[in-house]
Amino acid sequence: MARIALFGATGYLGAATAAELRRRGHDVTPLRAVRLLVPPGRRGASSGQLAAPATVEETAEQVTEQVDGVALDLLDHDAVVNAAGLPSARQRTVDELHGANAAWPLLLALACAEAGVPQLIHLSSVAVQGLAPVLDERGTFSPVDEYGVSRMRGEQLLAAIRDRDRDGDPQITIYRIPSLYGAGRRPSYPLASFPRRLPLVMVGGGSQPVAAAHVGAVAAGVATLVGAADPPAVVTHPAEGHTVRSIYQAFEPGRPVLRVPGIALRAGMDVLARFGPDTRAAVIRRRLGLALRGQRQAASWFAEHPPALPTDQTDQTDQTDQTDRTDRTDRTDRTDPAAAEPAAPAPEPAGVTSLRSSPE
């Protein structure tokens, strides 16, 4: 079995991943991520706006002092799994987000190369594709908020390392993960996390597909990637069959749902699009977009390499009952999970109010 270094092992997803790797006989070394403050790139002298994103070389210069220390911790390991990162832009500076979600993955790749670790699995987020109609495994990006931008930059920096194809560089796999759910977590999901004083919104019957993942299934996915004969450069967690309606029922049961015309949500999104990605408006715009259109998922690499799921996925999630995600560096994607697996759609959600007689 493999010896695996796991960063973010005390977080919700990290703890589940550590348990699953050990269940399969691997030797897991829990390690803590280095806290970094790294700007995303060069800013204009007069405007202060981002003029150009930082290159690999420019970012590497800012983390080079930490590479040797991390590399020492990685000696004699067969793989590194990175489940560390900052989960949202709320109350975070841009430099904090990019330090944790972009510069830190690059630092890890450089440390793996120095330590001779052959494989790096980086847990990223579907937020890199924002409101794209279909989530897939291509290197296309359309983030709508600063969190998604920071995750995108992390993927781009790792892709640059992978593409340079130097002897000693690790084989890098980026695993894009949607919002998580599972036992032991406060019910919360980005689509359903509008302020409590406001109703949830839904277009038509709420049958639009949305991406969500059981934490145990993601942990099994990571374990499947470890030591795989030909792991992909990018892999997206496969669809689990969730819809807007099923997410509302599972994550916010009993909360009023307001059925609105699609044209009203589009108008709201157009207004919010005028604000920048580092604002709260960008986050709300993504939620409205999910309620309006949902997001389909293209076929995943896992379709041909299905993970072996544990008999009871929830056993892995009961190890921690934190409402905040471990320390401020050992965090992954903003994936506040729910306390239970989403239920199958009911004929009509309770408390649904329609703004018109015929659904869109």
C-alpha positions in Angstrom: 0.0 0.0 0.0 1.0 3.6 -0.5 2.4 6.2 2.0 0.3 9.3 1.5 0.8 12.9 2.8 -2.6 14.5 3.3 -2.9 18.3 3.8 -6.1 19.5 5.4 -6.6 16.1 7.2 -8.5 17.7 10.1 -11.1 19.4 7.8 -14.5 17.8 7.0 -13.5 16.4 3.6 -9.9 15.8 4.8 -11.0 13.7 7.7 -13.3 11.6 5.6 -10.5 11.1 3.0 -8.0 10.1 5.7 -10.5 7.5 7.0 -11.1 6.1 3.5 -7.4 5.9 2.6 -6.7 4.1 5.9 -9.7 1.8 5.3 -8.0 0.7 2.1 -4.7 0.0 3.9 -2.7 3.2 3.0 -0.4 4.8 5.5 -1.6 8.5 5.9 0.6 11.3 7.2 -1.5 14.3 8.2 0.2 17.6 7.5 -0.7 21.3 7.9 -0.7 23.7 5.0 1.5 26.8 5.1 -0.4 30.1 5.5 0.5 32.3 2.5 -0.4 35.9 1.6 0.2 36.2 -2.2 -1.3 38.8 -4.5 -3.0 37.4 -7.6 -0.8 39.4 -10.0 0.4 42.8 -11.1 -1.9 45.8 -10.5 -2.1 49.0 -12.5 -0.2 51.9 -11.0 -3.1 54.3 -11.2 -6.2 52.2 -11.1 -5.1 49.5 -8.6 -7.0 46.9 -10.7 -5.4 43.6 -11.7 -3.5 44.2 -14.9 -2.1 40.7 -15.4 -2.3 37.5 -13.4 0.9 36.3 -11.9 3.0 33.8 -13.9 4.3 30.5 -12.5 7.7 32.1 -12.1 6.4 35.2 -10.3 4.3 33.1 -7.9 7.2 30.7 -7.3 9.4 33.6 -6.3 7.1 34.4 -3.5 6.9 30.8 -2.1 10.4 29.6 -2.8 11.5 30.0 0.8 8.9 27.5 2.0 9.5 24.9 -0.6 12.5 23.2 1.1 10.7 22.8 4.4 7.6 21.3 2.9 9.8 19.0 0.7 11.4 17.6 3.8 8.0 16.6 5.1 7.2 14.8 1.9 10.3 12.6 1.6 9.6 8.9 1.2 5.9 9.4 0.3 4.2 7.9 -2.7 1.5 10.5 -3.2 0.3 13.9 -1.8 -3.3 14.8 -1.5 -4.2 18.5 -1.0 -7.5 19.1 0.8 -6.4 22.4 2.2 -7.7 25.8 1.0 -9.9 28.7 1.9 -13.6 28.1 1.3 -15.0 31.5 0.5 -14.3 35.1 -0.2 -16.4 36.3 2.8 -14.2 38.3 5.2 -11.1 37.2 3.3 -8.6 39.4 1.5 -7.8 38.6 -2.1 -4.2 37.9 -1.1 -5.4 35.3 1.5 -7.6 33.6 -1.1 -4.9 33.4 -3.7 -2.3 32.4 -1.2 -4.3 29.4 0.0 -6.0 28.4 -3.3 -3.5 29.3 -5.9 0.0 29.8 -4.5 -0.2 26.9 -2.0 -1.0 24.2 -4.7 2.0 25.5 -6.7 4.2 25.3 -3.7 3.1 21.7 -3.1 3.9 20.8 -6.8 7.4 22.3 -6.5 8.0 20.5 -3.1 6.8 17.2 -4.6 9.3 17.6 -7.4 12.1 18.4 -4.9 11.2 15.4 -2.7 10.7 13.0 -5.5 7.0 12.4 -4.8 5.5 10.9 -8.0 1.8 11.9 -7.6 -0.1 15.0 -6.5 -3.9 15.1 -6.2 -5.3 18.6 -5.7 -8.9 19.0 -4.6 -10.3 22.0 -6.4 -13.9 23.2 -7.0 -16.5 23.3 -9.8 -16.7 27.0 -9.0 -13.9 27.4 -11.6 -16.6 27.0 -14.3 -19.1 29.3 -12.6 -22.5 29.3 -14.3 -21.4 27.2 -17.3 -24.4 25.2 -18.5 -22.4 22.0 -18.3 -19.7 21.1 -15.8 -16.9 19.1 -17.5 -13.3 18.2 -17.3 -11.9 20.6 -19.9 -9.5 23.4 -19.1 -12.2 26.1 -19.7 -13.0 28.6 -16.9 -15.8 31.1 -16.2 -15.7 31.9 -12.5 -18.1 34.5 -11.3 -16.7 35.4 -7.9 -13.2 35.9 -6.3 -13.3 32.4 -4.7 -13.8 30.8 -8.2 -11.0 33.0 -9.6 -8.6 31.9 -6.9 -9.4 28.2 -7.6 -9.0 28.8 -11.3 -5.5 30.3 -10.8 -4.5 27.3 -8.7 -5.5 25.0 -11.5 -3.7 27.2 -14.1 -0.5 27.2 -12.1 -0.6 23.4 -11.7 -1.4 23.0 -15.4 1.7 25.0 -16.2 3.8 22.7 -14.1 2.3 19.7 -15.7 2.8 21.0 -19.2 6.5 21.9 -18.7 7.0 18.1 -18.4 10.3 18.2 -16.5 12.0 15.1 -15.2 11.0 14.7 -11.5 7.8 16.7 -11.7 4.8 14.8 -10.1 1.9 13.5 -12.1 -0.8 16.0 -11.2 -4.5 15.4 -11.0 -7.0 18.2 -10.3 -10.3 16.8 -8.8 -13.1 19.3 -9.1 -15.7 18.9 -6.3 -19.2 20.4 -6.0 -20.8 21.3 -2.7 -20.6 18.5 -0.1 -23.2 17.0 2.1 -23.1 14.2 4.7 -23.7 13.4 8.3 -22.4 15.6 11.1 -22.8 19.0 9.4 -25.1 21.9 9.7 -27.6 21.9 6.9 -26.3 24.5 4.3 -25.8 24.6 0.6 -24.9 27.5 -1.6 -28.1 27.2 -3.6 -30.2 27.2 -0.4 -28.2 29.7 1.7 -30.1 32.8 1.0 -30.7 35.0 4.1 -33.3 33.4 6.4 -35.6 36.4 6.1 -36.0 35.7 2.3 -37.8 32.8 0.7 -36.0 30.4 -1.5 -36.6 30.9 -5.2 -37.5 28.3 -7.9 -38.3 28.3 -11.5 -41.0 25.9 -12.7 -41.0 22.6 -10.8 -37.4 22.8 -9.7 -36.3 19.9 -11.9 -33.1 21.7 -13.0 -30.0 19.5 -12.2 -27.5 20.7 -9.8 -24.1 19.3 -8.6 -23.7 18.0 -5.1 -21.5 15.3 -3.7 -21.6 13.0 -0.6 -18.4 13.5 1.3 -17.9 9.7 1.5 -18.2 9.4 -2.3 -15.5 12.1 -2.8 -13.2 10.4 -0.3 -13.6 7.2 -2.3 -12.9 9.1 -5.5 -9.6 10.4 -4.0 -8.7 6.8 -3.0 -9.4 5.6 -6.5 -7.1 8.2 -8.0 -4.2 7.3 -5.7 -1.9 5.0 -7.6 -4.2 4.8 -10.7 -2.4 3.5 -13.7 -3.3 6.5 -15.9 -5.0 9.2 -13.8 -6.6 12.1 -15.6 -5.2 15.7 -15.6 -8.6 16.9 -14.5 -11.6 15.0 -13.1 -15.0 16.2 -12.0 -17.0 14.4 -9.4 -19.8 12.5 -11.2 -23.4 13.6 -11.1 -25.5 12.2 -8.2 -28.9 13.0 -9.6 -29.7 16.1 -7.5 -32.1 18.9 -8.6 -33.0 22.3 -7.3 -36.1 20.9 -5.6 -34.3 17.9 -3.9 -31.6 20.3 -2.6 -34.2 22.6 -1.1 -36.1 19.7 0.5 -32.9 18.2 2.0 -31.0 21.3 3.0 -33.9 23.6 4.0 -36.9 21.5 4.8 -40.1 23.4 5.5 -38.7 26.7 4.4 -40.9 28.8 2.1 -40.1 28.5 -1.6 -41.2 31.2 -4.0 -41.8 30.2 -7.6 -40.8 33.0 -9.9 -40.8 33.5 -13.7 -37.4 32.9 -15.3 -37.4 36.3 -16.8 -37.4 37.8 -13.3 -34.3 35.9 -12.2 -32.5 36.8 -15.5 -33.2 40.5 -14.8 -31.8 40.2 -11.3 -28.7 38.4 -12.6 -28.2 41.1 -15.2 -28.2 43.8 -12.5 -25.8 41.8 -10.3 -23.4 41.2 -13.2 -22.5 44.9 -13.0 -20.6 44.3 -9.8 -17.1 42.8 -9.6 -16.2 39.2 -8.7 -14.9 40.3 -5.3 -18.4 41.4 -4.1 -21.3 39.7 -2.4 -23.3 40.4 -5.5 -21.2 37.8 -7.5 -22.1 35.1 -5.0 -25.8 35.8 -5.1 -25.7 35.9 -8.9 -24.3 32.4 -9.0 -27.1 31.2 -6.7 -29.8 32.8 -8.8 -28.2 31.2 -11.9 -28.3 27.8 -10.4 -32.0 28.2 -9.4 -32.8 29.4 -12.9 -30.9 27.0 -15.1 -29.2 24.4 -12.9 -26.1 22.8 -14.2 -25.7 19.5 -16.1 -22.6 17.4 -15.7 -20.7 15.8 -18.6 -19.5 12.2 -18.3 -16.7 11.9 -15.7 -13.6 9.8 -15.8 -15.1 8.0 -12.8 -17.8 6.6 -15.2 -15.2 4.1 -16.4 -13.3 3.9 -13.1 -16.1 3.9 -10.4 -14.9 4.3 -6.9 -15.6 1.5 -4.4 -17.8 3.2 -1.9 -17.8 2.2 1.8 -20.7 0.1 3.0 -22.0 3.1 5.1 -20.7 6.4 3.8 -22.0 8.3 6.8 -19.6 6.4 9.2 -16.8 8.6 7.8 -18.6 11.8 8.3 -19.5 11.2 12.0 -15.9 11.8 13.1 -16.3 15.5 13.3 -19.3 17.8 14.1 -17.8 21.2 13.4 -19.9 24.0 12.1 -16.8 25.9 11.0 -14.2 24.2 8.9 -11.1 23.2 11.1 -8.4 25.9 11.2 -8.3 28.7 8.7 -5.8 27.1 6.5 -6.9 23.4 6.4 -10.1 24.1 4.4 -11.3 23.0 1.0 -14.0 24.4 -1.3 -17.0 26.3 0.1 -19.0 23.1 0.4 -21.1 23.4 3.5 -22.7 19.9 3.6 -26.1 19.0 4.9 -27.0 16.7 7.7 -28.6 14.1 5.5 -28.6 12.8 2.0 -31.1 14.7 -0.2 -34.5 13.0 -0.5 -36.2 12.1 -3.7 -38.3 14.9 -5.2 -41.9 15.1 -3.8 -44.9 15.9 -5.9 -44.9 19.5 -4.7 -42.5 21.1 -2.2 -44.2 22.4 0.9 -44.7 26.2 1.0 -44.3 26.8 -2.7 -45.9 30.0 -3.8 -46.3 30.7 -7.5 -46.2 34.2 -9.1 -48.2 33.0 -12.0 -50.5 30.2 -13.0 -48.4 28.3 -15.5 -44.8 27.3 -14.6 -41.9 28.1 -16.9 
